[in-house]
Amino acid sequence: MESSVTIQEKKEFIRWFLNRYELQKKEAAWLLEFLSSNERLLSRVHFVDHVRHLPKTMIISAKCSKMIPFRFTKNKRVGTDVETAFYDIRTNPNEEVYIGLHFKDRAACPEYAAILEGNPMEKHDLVQDHLLSLFAEIILDQAVKEFQRKELYKRIDHALQARDEETFLRLSEQWVKILES
């Protein structure tokens, strides 16, 4: 994934963040310092607002936040041990890592906004949601047509039982049109 945020900007942000906020897990601060000291790893780090649907993520929270202190997720496996995350990042340096930081007033923080990147899976989710919506419309259309066919068939049957030739012929024409389409 190409990053629009430079390694230097990420380093400066991590330094800024660690100077202003105390983390709920001190080991998480050490992990951020480790990442900022390794340009190769830092090139694979992406700060995002939402970490859902991403293959490898960390949530790191400052003491001023009520969010969980630390969470590491990789391929849907979830853990709260910073050392596990460190080991995984160190042994898999070519994997992208997505970090969600939680701290007071993060939504209004220009320093955080400057290094935020989009979640690459959100676009996928929008496409998937659109496809599901279209699929639902198709199923609904089919259900409506099936209901209309059954109702028309009942009305034809009723016209036959009532020996109403005019209604029977008119409804039969509608039936033929439905069969042709």
PyMOL commands that set and color helices and strands:
alter all, ss='L'
color gray80, all
select helices_A, chain A and resi 7-20+26-36+39-42+82-91+106-108+110-115+120-161+165-180
alter helices_A, ss='H'
color red, helices_A
select strands_A, chain A and resi 45-47+56-61+70-74+77-79+97-102
alter strands_A, ss='S'
color yellow, strands_A
deselect
rebuild
show_as cartoon
